[in-house]
Amino acid sequence: MAFNKDTAKLAKANSFSRKEVYLDKNIQIVLMSLKPGEYIGEETHRAD
């Protein structure tokens, strides 16, 4: 399955701090809504 969405449109409509919009075995696409200068921290995942 391919991700075929308008990411700019989704991002402009997003008001959640983090919103998962796509997930499959090898990829995760998450939209984030941040204020200017807001720190998001670090998040890492182990590569299989």
C-alpha positions as CSV (number, residue, x, y, z in Angstrom):
1,M,0.0,0.0,0.0
2,A,1.4,3.4,-0.9
3,F,0.8,6.7,0.9
4,N,-0.9,9.0,-1.6
5,K,-2.1,12.0,0.3
6,D,-1.6,15.8,0.1
7,T,0.8,16.2,3.0
8,A,0.7,20.0,2.8
9,K,-3.1,20.0,3.1
10,L,-3.0,17.5,6.0
11,A,-0.3,19.5,7.8
12,K,-2.3,22.7,7.6
13,A,-5.4,21.0,8.9
14,N,-3.5,19.3,11.8
15,S,-4.0,20.7,15.3
16,F,-2.7,17.7,17.2
17,S,0.9,17.8,18.7
18,R,1.4,14.4,17.0
19,K,-0.8,12.6,14.5
20,E,0.1,9.4,12.7
21,V,-1.2,9.5,9.2
22,Y,0.4,6.4,7.7
23,L,2.0,3.3,9.1
24,D,3.3,0.1,7.5
25,K,6.1,-2.4,8.1
26,N,8.9,0.0,7.0
27,I,7.6,3.5,7.5
28,Q,5.7,5.8,9.8
29,I,4.5,9.2,8.7
30,V,3.6,11.5,11.6
31,L,2.4,15.1,11.4
32,M,3.4,17.5,14.2
33,S,1.9,20.8,15.2
34,L,4.5,22.9,16.9
35,K,4.8,26.5,18.0
36,P,7.8,28.5,16.7
37,G,10.8,27.6,18.7
38,E,9.1,24.7,20.5
39,Y,11.4,21.8,21.4
40,I,10.2,18.4,20.2
41,G,12.7,16.3,22.0
42,E,14.4,13.2,20.5
43,E,12.8,10.0,19.4
44,T,14.8,7.1,17.9
45,H,13.8,3.7,16.8
46,R,16.1,0.7,16.4
47,A,16.5,-0.4,12.8
48,D,15.7,-4.0,12.2
